[in-house]
């Protein structure tokens, strides 16, 4: 008789610490940052305007989506093109602070979560120092301290050049976002995990959320929506966090089950 193993693949070794998981909560929100909480992807913005440009960047994303290259390798090429053009890390930080804004419904969504004791954790393939700088500008430094960030880091050199420091350098994702979700599923009484994402960096997390929200933006790439449709992964399309809140609040308040929420298909 053949025995089928259901053990998980070994977790990639993390070069960076994780914050403690929220063991005593009924619900947890984990969300991508770039292009999900924000109006546009900051790394795409840097690559398009400071690096090798939109056309080459978009071709790279399609290569990632097809599985021909890894996100880790292609993303590094994008960021390296910004450095190669002479842009320092501090310059990039200021450019992003001036050009990146919040999803119009995020503040209302965040306030609801805060009022209902639901942690909101940013799970990003970007670099934590850039995220923290932009988040602090957008919602205030004190409030931003209440939002944990699980992301990659940056190595900034004396000459102003810099490079990404991946959380999971042995993973093709660079940051395997599933590793932020899976510890919750192993708890004796796990919370319901909402995950929000939009692009190729969220593919590693898509299968593991209890309720997956996929952002769909008019005229944008919408790579995660394409991936989930292709792979048959149940998800809820949303245009902004205000619309997503209409579904999340009904789940939190017991008006919708997980299955009923996913059956909606869109918020």
N, C-alpha and C positions, 0 to 999 in steps of 0.2 A: 504494500500500500504506500502511495506517495503522500508525504506529509507536506502540506502547503504552509509556508511560514508567513505570518502576518506582522513580523517585526519591522520596525521602521528602519530606513537606511540610517547609518551612523550620521550624527549631526556634524557638520563641518566645524572645525575648531575656530573659535572666535578670537580675534586679536584685540577686541575691545570689550569692556564689561557691559553687562545688561543691568538695568534697574530691576528691583524685585518685582515679581508678578503680583497682581492684585487678587489675592486668594479669597478675600471675603466679600467680593462684589457679585451681584446677580448679573450685571451686564458690563461689558468692556468695549470701548470703541478703539480700534486700531486703524490708523489712516495714513495712507501715502500723503506726502507733502506736495511735491511738484506737480502742478496741473490738476490737483485734486482739492486740497485746501486752498491753494493759490489759483489765480486766474490763468496763469501760464507756467510752463515748466522752466524753472530758473536755469537749469543746465542746458536745455535746448536754447534758451535765450542767449546764454553765454556763447554757445557753439555757433549759433546763427549770426550773431553780431560781433563777436570778438574772436571766434575761431575759424574753422574752415568752411562755415556757411551751411545754410539750410539744406541744399540739395544733397550734399555729401552726408550730412547728418541723417536725413530722411532715408537715404539708401541704406545706411548702417542699421537703422531701426527695422527696416524690412528684412535685412539679413538676419537680425536677431529673431524676429517673429517667425521666420522660416526655419530656424534651428541651424542655419549654416555657420553661424558664429555665436560666441557667447556674449551675453550682456557685459560681463566683466571686461572682456578684451576690447569690445567696440566702444564702450563708454569711456574707457581710459584714453582711447584714441581721440575721442571728441574733446575731452578736457585737456589733453596734451596739446591739442591744436590751439587752445586759448593761451596756454603758457608759451608756446612757440612763437606766438605773435607779440610776446612781450608784456602781457597783462599780469600784474602782480595779484596776489590773493586779496590784499586790501582794496585794490582798485575794483576787483570783481565784486567784493562785498558792497561797495558803495553803489556800483551800477545796479545791482539787484535790489538794493533798498529803494532806489529811485524808480524802478520799473516793474516790480512785482507787487501785486495787490491780492487781497483776500477774495475768495469765493463770496458772493454777496449774501449768502445765507449762513455762512459759517459762524458768525458771532452769535446769532440767535440759537443755532444748533449747540454751540459750546455752552452757552448760558443754560440751556435746557439740561444738558448733561451734568453740568455743575450742580444745578438745583436738585437733580435726582441721583446724586452720588454715583455718577457713571464716569470712570476715568477715561480721558482722551489721551491716547499715546500716538505720537507721530512715528511711523515706521518708514524710513526713507532710504533710498539708494544714493541720495545726495550726501553732502558733507555737513556734519552737525554745526560747525562754527558759522557757516553761511546761513543755515536754517534759523539758528538762534538769533542771528543779527536781524534777519528780515522779520521773523516772528515778533521780536521785541519792538520793532518799529511799528508793526501793524496793530498789535493789541496792547502794547505797553510792556515795559520791562518786568514789572512786578507780576502782572498776570501771566506773562509768558513762562515764568518760573514754575507755574503750576502744571505745565504741559511737558511731559517727559519726551525726549527725543532719542530714538534708537536708529542710528544711521552710521554711515562711514565717517571717517575723519580726514584731515588733510595734514600733510607734512609740508611745512613752509620753511624754505631755506633762507640763509642769510642774505643771498643776493636777490630775494624777492620772488624767485621762482617757487613753484609748488607742485605737488602731485597728490592724487587721492590715496588715502590709506584705507584699503578695503577691510571691512569687518570679517568677511569670510574669503580670504584670498584663494583658498583651494576650491571654492565653489564657482561654477560658471556664472552665477548671479552676482558675485562680489559681495553682496549682502543677500543671503537667503532669508527672505522675509517670513517664510514658513516657521523659522526657528523662534519667531516672536509669538506665534499663535499656538504651536504644538504644546508648550508647557501648560497652557490652560486646559487643553483636552485631557491631560494626564491627572488633573486634580480629582479628588474624590467627589467633589460637588462643583463641577466646572461652571463658570459663568457662560452666558450666551455672548459670543464674540461677533460683533459687527466689524467688517473690514471694508474700507473704502479705497478704491484705486482707479487708475485710468490707463496705465501704459505697460510697456514691456517689462519694466522693473517689478511689476506686481504679479507677474505670471507665477512666481514661486509660492505666492500666498493664496492664489485664487481657489485652490481645491480645499483649503483647510479652514476657511471661515465658516461660521454657522450661517450667517447671512452676509452675502457679498453684494456690495453696491458698486456699480461700475459707472464712472462718469462718462457721459456722452456730450461732446461739445460740437456745435455746428461748425463745419469747416476745419475741424481738428483731425488728428490722426486716428484716435479711438482704437488704439491697438489692443487694449485689454478686452474691449467688447468683441472684437474680431476673434481673439484667441478663445474666449469663453464660448462663443457661438460654435466655433470649429470643434472645440473639445467637449461640448455638451455639458458645460459647468453652469448650474443654475445661478442666476444673478438678477439683480434689480438695476435697471438703468435709471440714472438720475442726472438732471441738468445742473442742480445746485443743492447745497445743503438744506436750504429752506424746504425744498420739496422732499428731500430724504427724511427730514424731521417728521413729516406727516406720517411716514411708515414707521420709523423708529419709535415715536411716541406711542403708537398703537400697540406695538410689540411690548414695550416697557410697561404699559398700563393694562396689559392683558386682553386687549381687544382683537389682536391677531396672533396666531401661532407662527412659529418659524416657517412652517410649510405654507400657510396662507399668505404670508408676506412674500415669499419667493414666487408664489404662483401669480402675484400681481404683474411681475415682469418689468414694470416701470413705476417710478414714483411721481 
